């Protein structure tokens, strides 16, 4: 991916986070559109070519922010374990928890960047 493609991809996912935090998207719409970002994209500097690593370094803080969003969503998916939470409660509370946690994340990182070591 080149710089413009990565920038557009990050912009699109920033917009999804904004829309979710503003409640323009439901939890299911957000999760469906957000998908496995950034995990399923070639945004890992360790496996990139030297030229790609240079471009990825430019976006590293934005990628780090989206890794935190992904971590929140991943944690909620693993929390959706029926042994601990009755299914009907999980379906009701997990979207609220996701919104609360992502709003807190955006409040801590309003520019949608985070330190890559977080």
N, C-alpha and C positions, 0 to 999 in steps of 0.2 A: 504494500500500500504506500502511496505517496503522501506528502504532507497535506495536500488539499483533501484527499479521501479520508484521512484520519481526522482532520479537523471537522469535516462534514459529519462523520460518524459520531464524534463527541458532541457536536452541536445538536444533533438529532436526539441523543440520549439526555443531554442537558434539558432539552425542551420537554422530554417525557417526564423527567423528575419534576420540573417546574409545574407541568400540568397536573401531576399527581398531587403535589403539595398544595396546589390551588384547588384541588378536588374537581378539576375538569375531567379527570379520568378516574374510573373506579379502580379498585385494587386489581380485579381480574383483567381489565383493559391494560393497566400499567404493566402487570407481570407478563401478560401475553406479548405486548409490544417491546418491553425491555429485554425479554428473553434471558439468555445466558451471557449478556454483555458484562464485562469485556472479555470474559473467559474464552468464548468461542471465536474470538477474532485474533489475528496475528499481531497482538499488541504487547507481546512479551519480549523484552530486549535480549533476554538470554538466548532465545532461539532465532533471533533476527540476524540478517546480514549486517556488515559494518555500516553500510549506507542507511539501512533501516534503523539501526540503533541510534544514529545521529538524529533522525527525524523523531523517533520515539522519545529521546531525551527531552526534546522540545515540549512534548505533551505529557511528560511523566507525572506531573502533579494533577492534571485532569484525569488521566488514567487511574491514578491512585484514588481519587475521589470516587470514581465509578466502581472501583474494586471494593470500596467500603459499602456502597449501595448494594452491590452484588452480595457482599457478606451478610448484610441485613436480610436480604431476601432468602439467601441460602439458609441462614439460621432459622427463619420462619418455616421454611420447607421442612427442615429436620425437626422443628418443634411440632409439626403437624403429625405427631405420633399418637395414635388413638389410645395407647396404653396410659398416657398421662392426662390427655385432654379429651373429654367426650367430643365426638365428631361435631355435634351441633354447636357446641361452645367454640370449637376451633374455627368453624366456618364464620362465626359471628365476631370473635375477638381478634383473630389473626390480621384481618384487614385494618382494624383499628390500631393494633400494635405496630404494624408496618408503617402506617401513616405517621404515627407518633414518632417512631424511630427515625424515619427519613426526614421528617420536619426538624428534629433535633440535629441531625447530621447537617442539613442545609443551614440551620442557624449557626452551627460551629464553622461551616465552610460556605459562606454566602457566595463566594466567587466560583464555587464548584471545583475547587482545587484542594488537594490535601498533600501532606508530606508523604513521599513514596514509602517511607519506612513504617508507617502506621499499620 
